[in-house]
Amino acid sequence: CVSAPTGSGGEADTIRVGTYQAFVDAPSTSAGEWVKEEFESRTDKTLEWVVRENELNEFIQRRQRGASMDADAYLGVTPQDLVRANAALSDDRPLFEGVDTSQVENAGNIVEAYRFDPQNRVLPTGASYVCIVYDEGEVEPPTSFDDLLTSDYADSLLLSNPESTATGLDFLLWSIKAKGADAYLDYWTELLDNGVRVLGSWSDAYAAYSEGEAPMVVSFSTDQVYAAAEDQDMSRHQIAFLNDQGYAYVDGVGKFATTERDSLVQRFVNFMLEPDVQRETAVQNVGIPTVSNASLPEQYQQYVHVPDEPVQFEYDALAANMQTWRDDWARMAASR
């Protein structure tokens, strides 16, 4: 568990929230500093971000060992993360426990398509769609997965590792949706042969793209929100949906089962789903609000791209197959 000073009313004065590096320090823009300052201003409490190199894996491993979690909650939990945590831990030692949604004022406005945990251990706080971001001055937009196998796109695509990153894993899952579980490894063999570069993190891949190392990167369909906010050259932030699809990326906040600061975690979850917080974090984190009563500022709405056909695997399908799919991909990639 985690101990902290408490205020005169008995509630802890400090909440420690784990998150991923890009939320507090991204090559584009980050929401972490604004969230910290705004939460502290509204609650008169202290928010400390806890960022570990292995991100959520660090906390899964701590829970496996029975070690101190050193945090009360985690912001940035994806459906895939939740599947991994549940697979790694026993029912009597879970990583997360359910949030009391009756105490979350805006819970009723969460967009149903973004909900991914039927037990409400994780509530969605951010969304986008995984897609291809490309430089229209260097390359024509690919329109299908098969296009990426042609000579026109040789050595042209940057991707974060599906073994260790949410974006890379979503792209892998998207390819399985497109090619089928029986054929996706053959597809990836050809894709790697065509020179796709797999980097360690989304930040690494996006930074390499920003430096002109390749004309395409697997990223998010809200990329132009960042480009508009930062007055970037929009020609380098064009969006392509393969097969007219985009894989739905959703992440959320979960309460660690070991926390002793239940009421403060509840306040943080409530804060993250407030409409104005959803609106601002969507801009700063380059995403889409997950509640129906919040939207991006009007000047950015034209830059939000949504595929004709959003795709994603349901939680049960991920729980049954994801680890096998990823392990098989890793063995194939390592053998090359």
N, C-alpha and C positions, 0 to 999 in steps of 0.2 A: 504494500500500500504506500501511499504518499502522505506525509504529514505537512501541515503548514500552519502559520499563525491564524488565529480566528479573531473576528471582530467582536464587538461588544454584544452583538445579537446572536453569537454562536456560529455564524456562517464563516467559512474560511475567507481570508482576504486575498488569496492567490489561487488561480487556476492554472495548471500546466497542461498545455494541449500539444500533442504530437502532430506533426504535419510533414509534408514533403518539401524538399529544398526549393523547388520552383515557386511554391506559394509565398515564400518569404524573400527569394532571391532568384529571379528568372532572367534570362537574356532579353526578354521582351518587357513585361511589366508584371508587378506582383501586388497582391492584395493584402499581404500579411501585416505590413506596417499600419495601413489604414484600419484594418480590423482591430488590431491591438489598441490603437489610440481611441477608436470610437467606443469599443467595449468598456475600456477603463473610464472614459468620460461619462458614460451612461450609468455605470454600476458602482463607481468608486471602488472597484476591485482591480487587482493586478492580473494581467494575462501574460504568461510566459510561454513562448513557443519552444517546443522541444523537437529539434531536427536531428535525426540520426542518419548516418551514411546508408544504412540498409532500410531506411524508412520504416514501414509497418513491420517488416520482417524482424527488426530488432525487438519489437514489443511482443511479437509472437514467440520468439525465442526466450525472452524473459519470462513470459507466462509458462512456457514449457518447463523451465528450470525452477519455477516458484520464486523467482527473484523479484525485487522491487520493480514496479513498472515505471516509476519516475515520471508519471503523467496520469492525468485524469480522463482524458478523452483523446480522440484522434480525428483530425479534419483532413479529408481526402481519401476516405475509404471507398473503393470501387466494388462492384459486385464480385469481381474476380478476387479482390483482397478478402472479402468476407468468406468466399468459398475456401480459399487457402487457409484462413484462420480456423475455420470450423473443421477442416480436414486434419489440421496439425494438432488440434487440442481435443481433449475429451469433454464430454457433456458436463462433467462435474468440475471442469476447470476452463470455462469459456473465456474468450478474450473480451467480448462485449456482452452487455445486458441491455434489455429493452428500455427505451425511453418512454416516459409517461406522456403520451401525445395529448392527453386531456389538459396538460399543463403547458402545452406549446400553442400559443395563441393563433398562429397562422398555419397549423398543421392541416387543417381542413382544406386549405388552398394549394397543397402540394399537387402538382400535375401528376395524374395517375400513371402516365407512361414512364415517369421518372422514378417511381417507387420500385425498389428491387428487393427489399427485405420484408417478408410478410410478418416477421416478429418485431419489427420496429427497433431493432438494435442499431440500425443505421438509417438516418433520415437524409434524403438527398438535398444537397445545398448548391450544386453547380452542374451544368450540363453543356455539351457541345456535340459535334459529330466529327469523327475521325475521317480525314479526307486527304487529298493530295494538294499541297500548296506549291505553286510553281511560278517561275519567272517567265512571263509571256514574251519577253524579248529574247529568250534563249531557246524556248521549246514550245511546241504546240501541246495543248492539254490532252492527256490520255483520257480515253472515254471508257475503257474496259480494263479488267485485269490482264487480258491477253495482250493488250497494247504494250504493257510493261515488259513483255518478253521479246519485243521486236528490236531491231538494230537502232531504230530511231531513239530508243530510250536506254541504250547501253550506257552503263556508268553514270546514270543520271539521277538516281533516287537515293536519298538518305533516309534511314529508318532507325529508330531506337530499338534496343534488344527486346524481343518478345519474352525472353526468359525473366527479365528483371524490370520492365517498365510497363505501365498501364497502356500507353499509346501504342507501343510495339505489340503488346498482347492483343489489343483491340484490332489492330490491323491483321494479325494472324487469324483471329476469330472471324473477321470479315471475309478473309480469303477462304476460310472453311465454309462459311455461308455460301460463297460464290461457287466454289469448286467441289464441295462435298468432302466428308471426312475420309473417303477412300482415295481421293485424288489430290488433296491439297499438298502432300509432300512432293509429289511429282511436279506440281506447279512451282513450289519453292525451290526445288532443285534447278529448274530452268531460270527462275528469277535470280538466284545467286550467281548462276553461270553468266547472266546478263549484266552483272556488275553492281547490283544493289549493295550499298554499304551499310552495315549494321553497326551502330555506335552504342556506347554504354548507357546513355540516358537521352531523354527528350531534349534536355538543355544542350547536350553535346551535339545532337543532330541539328537542332535549330540554329545553334551558333555556327556550325559548319556551313549550313545553308546561307546564313546571313553574311558569311565571309566569302560567298561565291564558290564554294567547293563543288557544288552540284546545282543543277537548275530546278530540282524538285525535292521536297521533304514531306514525310508523313507527319501531319500536324492536325490542326483543328479548323472547322468550317467558320469559326468566328475570328480567324486570323486578321481579317480586314478591320475589325474593331480596333485591334492594337495598332494597325497601320494608320488608321484615320486619327486615332488619339495622339499618336506620336509623330504625325505628319510625315509618314514614310512614303516612299515611292510605291504607289499602288500596283504598278506593273509587276513588282516582285512579290505580290501577295494575292495572286489569283487562286481561285478555288476550283478544283476538279473532283467530281464525284464519279468513281468507277462504277460502271453498270447502272448509273443513275441512283446509286445507293450511297449511304454513309453509315458507318457504325456508330450507334449512340454511345457516347461517353457520358457517364454519370458518376459523380462521387458525392460523398456525404460525410456527416459527422456521427461518430459512434462513442458511446460512453463505456469506458473500460469497467469491467465487472469488479475490479479491485478498488475502485475509488471510494474514498470516504467523504467526498465533497458532492454528494448527489444534488443538493439544491443549487450549488454554483454551476455544476455541469448543466443542469436543467435551464438555468438562466442563459448560459452560453448557447445552448441549442436554440432556445427561444429567440435570442438575439440574431443568430445566423439566418433565421427564416423570416425575420421582419422584412416587409416589402422594400423599405428604403435601403436596408443592408443588402438584400438580394440584388437590388438595382446597382448599387455602387460596386459590390464585389464582382458582379458580372462584367462590369466595365474594366475594372482593374485586373481581374483574373482572365479576361478575354473569354467570357463564356456566356451562357444563357441562364436566366433565373429559373429556378425549379418550382416557383409558385405562380399561380395564375394571376395574382393581383400585383405583380411587379413586371416591369419590362425595361429594356434598355432605353436610355434617353433617345429622343426622336432623332437626333443627328447621327446616331449610330445604327439605327434599326435597318437602314438600307444595306449595311455591311454584314448583316447576319444571314448566312446561307444555310438553307435546310434542304436536304436531299428529297427527291421525289419519293424515295422509298427508304425510310429509316429502317435499319436492321439491328438486331441484337439477339443473343441467346437468353432464354429465360433462366432464372436462378437454378432450377432443378437440372436443366441440361448442362449448365456449367459445372454443377456439383458432381454430376455423373461422368463427365468427359474431359473437362478442361486440363487437368493434370496430365492425363495420357496424351492429349493433343500436343501440349507444350513439351513434354518429355520427348515425344517422338520427333518433334521439330528440332529440339536441341541436339539429339543424337545425329540427325541428318546433317545439321549445320556443322557439327564438330567433326564429322567424317570427311568434310570437304577440304 
